[in-house]
Amino acid sequence: MLSIIKRFKRKYHTKTFVIMTFFLFMSFTSNYSALSEPLSLDEQNNINVYDKTAPSIVSIDADVPDGVSSGTGCIIDSRGIILTSSHVIENAKNIEISVSTGKKYKAKLIAIMGENNDLAIIKISPDKPLSIIKLGDSTKIKVGQKVLAIGNPFGFTKTLTTGIISRIDYQKNKIQTDAAINPGCSGGPLLNSSGEVIGISQSIYNPDNNKSNIGIGFAVPVNAAKRFIAQEKKDIEFVTVNNENLK
């Protein structure tokens, strides 16, 4: 900035110099103001939800008969109980979990739920308590409300996407969303603006067999997961799952 002013001063008379300096100053301050413009409320909400929930989300790699199945999971108990999609770990010989610190653990299957609900509970044995995610209430969701999805698409860990609830299929017990859900996101949380899980990401429907990025995402409503957890709770030593969250 100073070097520009000096060049102007040498080239132009004082009056012209003052005028040009004024316009240079206004241009600089205008650009600086644009760069430092505060975040919108919606942007800040996205950041808050991500910071709140990301530590309680894990990535999953499972050795299955036809290769490696990758997905996402939600920590629901501080001693390493994780909720995910059953199709991610079904028939797996080995399940490896990476937590937010990057540390890896071997997991064991605790319980699995049928095809339509597509849910599973697995467990690791961490060396210290883990952050847990809060389960919401999927009976309160509305078409058009904002949702956020966090997952590990194609190995890119803890990716955040946003969208809305596009449709609720009560017959098939599915939440449809336009938030991007790609391979590797299965088992991850679909969140509301408060950072509560309202669904477990399940699949994407793509009409051209993944030749394009046009697709429709689906999630299992979280209340189905809560019933599943409550059913298995008697056989699992839960520590930090709040009973209120299972109602």
TITOR-185113 format. One record per residue (C-alpha): residue number from 1; residue in three letters; chain; x negated, z negated, y. Coordinates in steps of 0.25 Angstrom, whole numbers. Layout:
<marlos>
num_residu_chaine_x_z_y
NUM_Ala_A_X_Z_Y
...
</marlos>
This chain:
<marlos>
num_residu_chaine_x_z_y
1_Met_A_0_0_0
2_Leu_A_-11_-4_10
3_Ser_A_-19_8_7
4_Ile_A_-7_17_10
5_Ile_A_-5_10_23
6_Lys_A_-20_12_27
7_Arg_A_-19_27_24
8_Phe_A_-6_29_33
9_Lys_A_-13_21_44
10_Arg_A_-25_30_44
11_Lys_A_-16_43_44
12_Tyr_A_-5_39_54
13_His_A_-3_33_67
14_Thr_A_1_19_69
15_Lys_A_16_21_71
16_Thr_A_17_31_59
17_Phe_A_9_21_51
18_Val_A_18_10_54
19_Ile_A_30_18_50
20_Met_A_24_23_37
21_Thr_A_20_9_33
22_Phe_A_34_4_35
23_Phe_A_39_15_26
24_Leu_A_28_12_15
25_Phe_A_31_-3_16
26_Met_A_46_0_14
27_Ser_A_44_9_2
28_Phe_A_34_-1_-5
29_Thr_A_44_-13_-3
30_Ser_A_56_-4_-8
31_Asn_A_48_-1_-21
32_Tyr_A_44_-15_-23
33_Ser_A_58_-20_-21
34_Ala_A_63_-10_-31
35_Leu_A_52_-15_-41
36_Ser_A_56_-29_-39
37_Glu_A_71_-28_-40
38_Pro_A_77_-39_-48
39_Leu_A_83_-37_-61
40_Ser_A_98_-35_-63
41_Leu_A_106_-46_-69
42_Asp_A_108_-37_-81
43_Glu_A_93_-35_-83
44_Gln_A_90_-49_-82
45_Asn_A_101_-52_-92
46_Asn_A_94_-43_-102
47_Ile_A_81_-49_-99
48_Asn_A_86_-63_-101
49_Val_A_93_-60_-114
50_Tyr_A_81_-53_-120
51_Asp_A_72_-65_-116
52_Lys_A_82_-74_-122
53_Thr_A_84_-67_-135
54_Ala_A_71_-59_-139
55_Pro_A_64_-72_-144
56_Ser_A_74_-73_-155
57_Ile_A_74_-59_-160
58_Val_A_65_-54_-171
59_Ser_A_61_-41_-177
60_Ile_A_62_-39_-192
61_Asp_A_55_-30_-202
62_Ala_A_60_-30_-216
63_Asp_A_54_-23_-228
64_Val_A_65_-15_-235
65_Pro_A_65_-6_-247
66_Asp_A_65_7_-238
67_Gly_A_55_2_-227
68_Val_A_55_-8_-216
69_Ser_A_68_-12_-209
70_Ser_A_66_-17_-195
71_Gly_A_76_-25_-187
72_Thr_A_79_-37_-178
73_Gly_A_83_-51_-180
74_Cys_A_89_-63_-172
75_Ile_A_83_-77_-174
76_Ile_A_95_-87_-175
77_Asp_A_88_-99_-179
78_Ser_A_74_-105_-174
79_Arg_A_69_-106_-188
80_Gly_A_69_-91_-191
81_Ile_A_83_-87_-195
82_Ile_A_86_-73_-191
83_Leu_A_98_-64_-190
84_Thr_A_97_-49_-192
85_Ser_A_103_-37_-198
86_Ser_A_104_-37_-213
87_His_A_100_-22_-214
88_Val_A_87_-25_-208
89_Ile_A_82_-34_-219
90_Glu_A_91_-31_-231
91_Asn_A_83_-29_-244
92_Ala_A_70_-32_-236
93_Lys_A_58_-37_-245
94_Asn_A_51_-43_-232
95_Ile_A_56_-47_-218
96_Glu_A_47_-49_-207
97_Ile_A_51_-55_-194
98_Ser_A_44_-54_-180
99_Val_A_48_-65_-170
100_Ser_A_47_-64_-155
101_Thr_A_33_-69_-155
102_Gly_A_29_-58_-164
103_Lys_A_27_-67_-176
104_Lys_A_31_-62_-189
105_Tyr_A_38_-69_-201
106_Lys_A_44_-66_-215
107_Ala_A_59_-67_-216
108_Lys_A_68_-70_-227
109_Leu_A_82_-66_-229
110_Ile_A_93_-77_-228
111_Ala_A_106_-70_-228
112_Ile_A_112_-56_-226
113_Met_A_125_-51_-222
114_Gly_A_133_-39_-227
115_Glu_A_132_-24_-222
116_Asn_A_142_-24_-210
117_Asn_A_137_-37_-204
118_Asp_A_122_-33_-207
119_Leu_A_116_-47_-204
120_Ala_A_105_-55_-211
121_Ile_A_98_-69_-209
122_Ile_A_83_-70_-211
123_Lys_A_74_-81_-209
124_Ile_A_59_-83_-205
125_Ser_A_51_-96_-204
126_Pro_A_45_-96_-190
127_Asp_A_34_-106_-186
128_Lys_A_42_-111_-174
129_Pro_A_56_-110_-170
130_Leu_A_61_-97_-165
131_Ser_A_70_-93_-154
132_Ile_A_85_-90_-158
133_Ile_A_95_-81_-153
134_Lys_A_109_-85_-149
135_Leu_A_121_-79_-156
136_Gly_A_133_-75_-147
137_Asp_A_148_-72_-151
138_Ser_A_152_-58_-154
139_Thr_A_167_-61_-153
140_Lys_A_164_-61_-137
141_Ile_A_158_-48_-136
142_Lys_A_164_-36_-128
143_Val_A_163_-21_-128
144_Gly_A_155_-18_-115
145_Gln_A_147_-31_-114
146_Lys_A_132_-30_-113
147_Val_A_123_-32_-125
148_Leu_A_108_-33_-128
149_Ala_A_101_-30_-141
150_Ile_A_87_-34_-145
151_Gly_A_80_-28_-157
152_Asn_A_68_-21_-162
153_Pro_A_71_-6_-162
154_Phe_A_60_2_-169
155_Gly_A_51_-10_-169
156_Phe_A_51_-12_-154
157_Thr_A_54_-27_-154
158_Lys_A_64_-34_-146
159_Thr_A_70_-22_-139
160_Leu_A_81_-25_-129
161_Thr_A_93_-15_-127
162_Thr_A_106_-17_-120
163_Gly_A_120_-11_-120
164_Ile_A_134_-15_-122
165_Ile_A_144_-18_-133
166_Ser_A_150_-4_-135
167_Arg_A_160_-8_-146
168_Ile_A_164_-19_-155
169_Asp_A_168_-15_-169
170_Tyr_A_176_-27_-174
171_Gln_A_180_-20_-188
172_Lys_A_165_-17_-191
173_Asn_A_160_-30_-184
174_Lys_A_150_-22_-175
175_Ile_A_146_-22_-161
176_Gln_A_143_-9_-155
177_Thr_A_133_-8_-144
178_Asp_A_125_3_-136
179_Ala_A_113_-7_-135
180_Ala_A_102_1_-142
181_Ile_A_101_-4_-157
182_Asn_A_90_3_-164
183_Pro_A_83_2_-178
184_Gly_A_76_-12_-178
185_Cys_A_87_-18_-169
186_Ser_A_96_-22_-181
187_Gly_A_97_-37_-182
188_Gly_A_94_-39_-167
189_Pro_A_104_-46_-157
190_Leu_A_114_-39_-149
191_Leu_A_115_-49_-137
192_Asn_A_125_-52_-126
193_Ser_A_121_-55_-111
194_Ser_A_119_-69_-115
195_Gly_A_108_-66_-125
196_Glu_A_118_-70_-137
197_Val_A_118_-62_-150
198_Ile_A_132_-54_-151
199_Gly_A_128_-45_-162
200_Ile_A_117_-41_-172
201_Ser_A_112_-27_-170
202_Gln_A_114_-19_-182
203_Ser_A_113_-4_-181
204_Ile_A_114_8_-173
205_Tyr_A_123_20_-176
206_Asn_A_116_33_-172
207_Pro_A_124_46_-174
208_Asp_A_112_55_-176
209_Asn_A_104_47_-185
210_Asn_A_94_41_-175
211_Lys_A_90_54_-169
212_Ser_A_94_49_-156
213_Asn_A_95_35_-149
214_Ile_A_110_36_-148
215_Gly_A_116_25_-156
216_Ile_A_127_14_-157
217_Gly_A_122_0_-160
218_Phe_A_129_-10_-168
219_Ala_A_128_-25_-170
220_Val_A_134_-35_-179
221_Pro_A_142_-46_-171
222_Val_A_135_-59_-170
223_Asn_A_147_-67_-175
224_Ala_A_145_-60_-188
225_Ala_A_131_-65_-188
226_Lys_A_135_-79_-184
227_Arg_A_145_-80_-196
228_Phe_A_134_-75_-205
229_Ile_A_124_-85_-200
230_Ala_A_134_-96_-201
231_Gln_A_137_-92_-215
232_Glu_A_122_-93_-219
233_Lys_A_119_-105_-211
234_Lys_A_122_-115_-222
235_Asp_A_111_-108_-230
236_Ile_A_101_-107_-218
237_Glu_A_94_-119_-211
238_Phe_A_97_-115_-197
239_Val_A_91_-123_-185
240_Thr_A_95_-117_-172
241_Val_A_108_-108_-175
242_Asn_A_119_-115_-166
243_Asn_A_131_-117_-174
244_Glu_A_139_-113_-162
245_Asn_A_133_-99_-163
246_Leu_A_138_-97_-177
247_Lys_A_153_-99_-173
</marlos>
